[in-house]
């Protein structure tokens, strides 16, 4: 997702940008200060959406049990149980991260540091509150995260991370351009760093959650999170499957540098999932777009994914020429939560529902 992040990466997460407190985490802009937002956006231009296939986690084979000596055919339930046991894999295990690096874990980590909010939300969701010893300045969910030691924002405090003596540090592919040096320093100090893939859709997000579940000995919990997310997604898609698609423009930053989501972004994938037409899909990734182009595209709905500008919903209609846009004429300018709609974690399914409700409010009455 972008997505905008603050080391996050305005993840144009607007989630993956990190500026002393902001970045895109799969496409969400975490910083609420306008200057920080712009800085994240400019950084985002240099990020490329990951196109390589997600690396599968390598696991050591679990000890097998002797096969039954009869000729009976295993039931589906038995097969599923056996598969589940094999997938849980025992420690030590070797896992492969997003940049192709193999990491061997002797036991489930007892001390974990997370370098991006989306990782943190997944880890908390897995029930690892006590194991998490360090997070970034940008982490704001769940509420208990404020109790954790902070290890920096866009720039990490290497000494602080090392002092926490983590068994593993979970970094993120979206911030590699900024964190590569920090990761090298940590590894030189003997700290294990696992780089999590920058997911581009829900399936890759599910893979990430499963991966972190395996690496932390919480696979059953990961499977529960994934099942709940899939159920929510199915529910949302069921409600909008027969709707007349609306033309949607996603605005990720305010003037003078307006950014939007094109092909290859998590946001575009989410719009497709709910049968909405992204009017900016003729561009790639997160890109800057002019006001005249927006007017020409004439969207039915304008979705604002940032909150750093007060009263933005009343400001947009006042832009020169915007009074001709259908979204403005019909008062269809909406704002969605920048975290739930871009962070690649457990709340993403809720973000999809929020997006669908914003675009098709009549369906959710």
C-alpha positions as CSV (number, residue, x, y, z in Angstrom):
1,X,0.0,0.0,0.0
2,X,1.6,3.2,-0.2
3,X,1.3,3.4,1.2
4,X,2.2,6.5,3.0
5,X,4.4,5.9,5.9
6,X,6.5,7.8,8.4
7,X,9.2,5.4,8.1
8,X,6.2,4.5,7.9
9,X,6.0,5.4,4.7
10,X,3.3,7.5,4.0
11,X,3.1,4.1,3.2
12,X,2.2,6.9,0.9
13,X,0.9,4.5,3.6
14,X,0.6,7.6,3.2
15,X,1.5,5.0,5.6
16,X,5.1,4.7,4.9
17,X,6.7,8.0,5.4
18,X,8.6,8.9,8.3
19,X,9.8,12.2,9.0
20,X,10.6,12.6,12.7
21,X,7.3,11.2,13.3
22,X,5.7,10.2,10.1
23,X,5.7,7.9,7.2
24,X,3.7,5.6,5.0
25,X,2.9,2.3,6.5
26,X,1.6,0.6,3.5
27,X,0.1,3.8,2.3
28,X,-0.9,5.9,5.2
29,X,0.4,9.3,6.1
30,X,1.0,9.2,9.8
31,X,2.3,12.6,10.3
32,X,-0.3,15.3,10.9
33,X,2.0,18.3,10.2
34,X,1.8,19.7,6.8
35,X,5.5,20.1,6.4
36,X,6.1,16.6,7.4
37,X,3.4,15.4,5.1
38,X,5.0,17.0,2.1
39,X,8.4,15.7,3.0
40,X,7.0,12.2,3.2
41,X,5.3,12.7,-0.2
42,X,8.5,13.8,-1.8
43,X,10.3,10.8,-0.4
44,X,7.6,8.6,-1.6
45,X,8.3,9.5,-5.2
46,X,11.5,7.5,-4.9
47,X,9.9,4.4,-3.6
48,X,8.9,1.7,-5.9
49,X,6.0,-0.6,-5.3
50,X,7.4,-4.0,-4.7
51,X,6.8,-6.2,-7.7
52,X,8.8,-9.3,-6.8
53,X,6.9,-12.3,-5.5
54,X,6.7,-12.5,-1.8
55,X,9.4,-14.8,-0.4
56,X,8.0,-17.9,1.3
57,X,9.1,-18.5,4.8
58,X,11.5,-21.3,5.1
59,X,10.7,-23.7,7.9
60,X,12.6,-26.6,9.3
61,X,10.7,-29.8,8.8
62,X,8.7,-30.9,11.8
63,X,9.4,-34.3,13.2
64,X,7.1,-36.7,11.4
65,X,4.9,-39.4,13.0
66,X,4.8,-42.9,11.9
67,X,2.1,-43.5,9.3
68,X,-0.8,-45.7,10.1
69,X,-0.4,-49.2,8.8
70,X,-3.8,-49.7,7.5
71,X,-5.2,-48.9,4.1
72,X,-7.9,-46.5,5.3
73,X,-8.2,-43.1,3.6
74,X,-7.7,-40.1,6.0
75,X,-10.7,-38.0,6.5
76,X,-10.6,-34.3,5.5
77,X,-10.5,-33.3,9.1
78,X,-7.6,-35.6,9.8
79,X,-5.7,-34.2,6.8
80,X,-6.3,-30.7,8.0
81,X,-5.1,-31.5,11.5
82,X,-2.0,-33.1,10.2
83,X,-1.3,-30.2,7.8
84,X,-1.8,-27.8,10.7
85,X,0.7,-29.7,12.9
86,X,3.3,-29.7,10.1
87,X,2.8,-26.0,9.5
88,X,3.3,-25.0,13.1
89,X,6.9,-26.2,12.7
90,X,9.1,-26.5,15.8
91,X,11.9,-24.2,16.8
92,X,14.6,-23.8,15.9
93,X,13.3,-22.6,12.5
94,X,14.8,-20.7,9.6
95,X,12.7,-18.0,7.9
96,X,13.4,-15.9,4.8
97,X,12.6,-12.2,4.8
98,X,11.5,-9.8,2.0
99,X,15.1,-9.2,0.9
100,X,16.0,-12.8,0.7
101,X,17.9,-13.0,4.0
102,X,17.6,-16.3,6.0
103,X,17.3,-15.9,9.8
104,X,17.4,-18.8,12.2
105,X,15.4,-18.5,15.4
106,X,16.3,-20.9,18.2
107,X,13.0,-20.3,20.1
108,X,10.0,-17.9,20.0
109,X,11.4,-14.4,20.6
110,X,10.9,-13.0,24.1
111,X,11.9,-9.5,23.3
112,X,10.8,-7.8,20.1
113,X,11.3,-4.4,18.5
114,X,9.0,-3.2,15.8
115,X,10.2,-0.5,13.3
116,X,6.9,0.3,11.7
117,X,3.3,0.7,13.0
118,X,1.8,-2.0,10.8
119,X,4.2,-4.6,12.2
120,X,3.3,-3.4,15.7
121,X,-0.4,-3.8,15.2
122,X,0.1,-7.3,13.9
123,X,2.3,-8.2,16.8
124,X,-0.2,-6.9,19.3
125,X,-2.9,-8.8,17.5
126,X,-0.9,-12.0,18.0
127,X,-1.0,-11.4,21.7
128,X,2.6,-10.3,22.0
129,X,2.1,-7.2,24.1
130,X,4.6,-8.3,26.8
131,X,7.2,-9.4,24.3
132,X,7.2,-6.1,22.5
133,X,9.9,-3.9,24.1
134,X,10.4,-1.2,21.6
135,X,8.4,0.7,18.9
136,X,8.7,3.8,16.8
137,X,7.6,7.4,17.7
138,X,4.9,7.0,15.0
139,X,3.1,4.0,16.7
140,X,-0.3,5.0,18.1
141,X,-2.3,1.8,18.1
142,X,-3.4,0.0,20.1
143,X,-3.5,2.4,23.0
144,X,-1.1,0.3,25.1
145,X,1.6,1.0,22.7
146,X,2.3,4.3,24.4
147,X,3.8,2.4,27.3
148,X,6.5,0.9,25.1
149,X,10.0,2.3,24.8
150,X,10.5,4.5,21.7
151,X,13.4,3.8,19.3
152,X,13.0,6.8,17.0
153,X,11.0,8.0,14.0
154,X,12.5,8.4,10.6
155,X,15.9,7.9,12.1
156,X,16.3,5.0,14.6
157,X,18.2,5.2,17.8
158,X,20.6,2.3,17.3
159,X,22.0,2.4,20.8
160,X,18.6,2.3,22.3
161,X,17.6,-0.7,20.2
162,X,20.7,-2.6,21.1
163,X,20.2,-1.7,24.8
164,X,16.8,-3.3,24.7
165,X,18.5,-6.6,23.8
166,X,15.8,-7.8,21.4
167,X,15.8,-11.4,20.1
168,X,14.5,-10.0,16.8
169,X,13.8,-6.7,15.2
170,X,11.0,-6.5,12.6
171,X,11.8,-3.9,10.0
172,X,9.8,-3.1,6.8
173,X,10.6,-3.3,3.1
174,X,8.9,0.0,2.4
175,X,11.5,1.9,4.5
176,X,14.6,0.1,3.3
177,X,15.9,3.2,1.5
178,X,16.1,4.9,4.9
179,X,16.8,2.1,7.3
180,X,19.4,0.0,5.3
181,X,22.3,1.6,7.2
182,X,20.5,1.2,10.6
183,X,19.8,-2.5,9.8
184,X,23.5,-3.0,8.9
185,X,24.6,-1.5,12.2
186,X,22.2,-3.6,14.2
187,X,23.3,-6.8,12.5
188,X,26.9,-5.9,13.1
189,X,26.0,-5.7,16.8
190,X,24.6,-9.2,16.6
191,X,20.9,-8.2,16.4
192,X,18.6,-10.3,14.2
193,X,16.6,-8.1,11.8
194,X,13.7,-9.5,9.8
195,X,12.5,-7.3,6.9
196,X,8.7,-7.6,6.4
197,X,7.4,-7.4,2.8
198,X,5.6,-4.3,1.7
199,X,2.2,-6.0,0.9
200,X,0.4,-4.7,-2.1
201,X,-3.0,-6.4,-1.5
202,X,-5.0,-8.3,1.1
203,X,-3.5,-11.7,0.2
204,X,0.0,-10.5,0.7
205,X,-1.1,-8.9,4.0
206,X,-2.5,-12.3,5.1
207,X,0.9,-13.8,4.2
208,X,2.6,-11.2,6.3
209,X,0.4,-11.9,9.3
210,X,1.0,-15.7,8.9
211,X,4.7,-15.1,8.6
212,X,4.9,-13.1,11.8
213,X,2.8,-15.7,13.5
214,X,5.2,-18.4,12.5
215,X,8.3,-16.5,13.5
216,X,6.9,-15.7,17.0
217,X,5.3,-19.1,17.7
218,X,1.8,-17.6,17.3
219,X,0.6,-19.4,14.2
220,X,-2.9,-20.3,15.6
221,X,-3.4,-16.7,16.6
222,X,-2.4,-15.5,13.1
223,X,-4.8,-17.9,11.5
224,X,-7.6,-16.6,13.6
225,X,-6.8,-13.0,12.6
226,X,-6.7,-13.9,9.0
227,X,-10.0,-15.8,9.2
228,X,-11.7,-12.8,10.9
229,X,-10.3,-10.4,8.2
230,X,-11.5,-12.7,5.4
231,X,-15.0,-12.9,6.9
232,X,-15.2,-9.1,7.2
233,X,-14.0,-8.7,3.6
234,X,-16.5,-11.2,2.3
235,X,-19.3,-9.4,4.2
236,X,-18.3,-6.0,2.8
237,X,-18.0,-7.3,-0.8
238,X,-21.3,-9.0,-0.5
239,X,-23.0,-5.7,0.3
240,X,-21.5,-3.8,-2.7
241,X,-21.5,-6.6,-5.3
242,X,-24.5,-5.2,-7.1
243,X,-23.9,-1.5,-6.8
244,X,-23.4,0.8,-9.8
245,X,-19.7,1.6,-9.7
246,X,-18.8,5.1,-8.8
247,X,-15.9,7.1,-10.1
248,X,-13.6,7.9,-7.2
249,X,-10.7,10.2,-6.7
250,X,-8.4,9.5,-3.7
251,X,-6.6,12.6,-2.4
252,X,-3.6,11.8,-0.2
253,X,-2.3,15.3,0.3
254,X,-3.4,18.9,0.1
255,X,-2.4,21.6,-2.4
256,X,-0.1,22.7,-3.8
257,X,1.3,19.1,-4.1
258,X,-1.8,16.9,-4.4
259,X,-1.0,13.2,-4.5
260,X,-3.3,10.4,-5.5
261,X,-3.3,6.6,-5.9
262,X,-2.7,5.0,-9.2
263,X,-2.2,1.5,-10.5
264,X,0.1,-0.6,-8.3
265,X,-1.1,0.9,-5.0
266,X,-2.9,-0.9,-2.2
267,X,-5.6,1.8,-2.3
268,X,-6.3,1.1,-5.9
269,X,-6.6,-2.6,-5.1
270,X,-9.1,-1.8,-2.3
271,X,-11.2,0.3,-4.6
272,X,-11.4,-2.5,-7.1
273,X,-12.4,-4.9,-4.3
274,X,-15.5,-2.7,-3.6
275,X,-16.4,-2.1,-7.3
276,X,-15.3,1.5,-7.3
277,X,-13.6,3.0,-10.3
278,X,-10.4,4.8,-9.6
279,X,-10.3,7.8,-11.9
280,X,-6.5,8.1,-11.3
281,X,-5.8,4.5,-12.4
282,X,-4.3,5.8,-15.6
283,X,-1.2,6.7,-13.6
284,X,1.2,4.4,-11.7
285,X,1.9,4.2,-8.0
286,X,1.3,7.3,-5.9
287,X,1.8,10.4,-8.1
288,X,1.3,14.1,-8.1
289,X,-1.7,15.4,-10.0
290,X,-2.8,18.8,-11.0
291,X,-6.2,20.4,-10.0
292,X,-7.2,20.8,-13.7
293,X,-6.7,17.0,-14.2
294,X,-9.0,16.3,-11.2
295,X,-11.6,18.6,-12.7
296,X,-11.4,16.9,-16.0
297,X,-11.7,13.4,-14.4
298,X,-14.9,14.7,-12.7
299,X,-15.1,12.1,-9.9
300,X,-18.4,11.2,-8.3
301,X,-16.7,10.9,-4.9
302,X,-13.5,12.4,-3.5
303,X,-12.0,10.4,-0.7
304,X,-9.5,12.3,1.5
305,X,-7.0,10.0,3.3
306,X,-5.2,12.5,5.5
307,X,-6.1,14.6,8.5
308,X,-3.3,17.1,8.9
309,X,-5.4,19.9,7.3
310,X,-8.2,21.3,9.5
311,X,-11.6,21.6,7.7
312,X,-10.3,20.0,4.5
313,X,-13.8,18.8,3.6
314,X,-15.0,22.4,3.4
315,X,-11.8,23.7,1.8
316,X,-11.8,21.4,-1.2
317,X,-15.1,22.6,-2.7
318,X,-13.6,26.2,-2.7
319,X,-10.8,25.3,-5.0
320,X,-11.0,27.1,-8.3
321,X,-13.1,25.2,-10.8
322,X,-14.0,22.4,-8.4
323,X,-17.7,23.6,-8.3
324,X,-18.1,21.7,-11.7
325,X,-17.1,18.3,-10.2
326,X,-19.9,15.9,-9.5
327,X,-18.5,15.1,-6.0
328,X,-18.7,18.7,-5.1
329,X,-22.1,19.3,-6.5
330,X,-23.5,16.3,-4.7
331,X,-21.6,16.9,-1.4
332,X,-19.7,13.6,-1.8
333,X,-16.4,14.6,-0.4
334,X,-15.5,12.2,2.4
335,X,-12.7,11.5,4.8
336,X,-11.5,8.1,5.9
337,X,-9.1,7.0,8.7
338,X,-5.6,7.1,7.4
339,X,-4.4,4.3,9.6
340,X,-7.1,1.6,9.1
341,X,-7.2,2.2,5.3
342,X,-3.5,1.8,4.8
343,X,-1.7,-0.1,7.5
344,X,-1.1,-3.6,6.5
345,X,-2.4,-5.2,9.6
346,X,-5.5,-6.7,11.4
347,X,-7.6,-3.5,11.1
348,X,-7.3,-3.4,7.3
349,X,-10.6,-5.2,6.8
350,X,-12.2,-2.6,8.9
351,X,-10.6,0.0,6.7
352,X,-12.1,-1.6,3.6
353,X,-15.5,-1.4,5.2
354,X,-15.0,2.3,6.1
355,X,-14.0,3.0,2.5
356,X,-17.0,1.2,1.2
357,X,-19.3,3.0,3.5
358,X,-17.8,6.4,2.5
359,X,-18.3,5.7,-1.2
360,X,-21.6,3.8,-1.0
361,X,-23.4,5.2,2.1
362,X,-26.8,4.2,0.7
363,X,-25.8,0.5,0.8
364,X,-24.9,0.6,4.5
365,X,-28.0,2.4,5.8
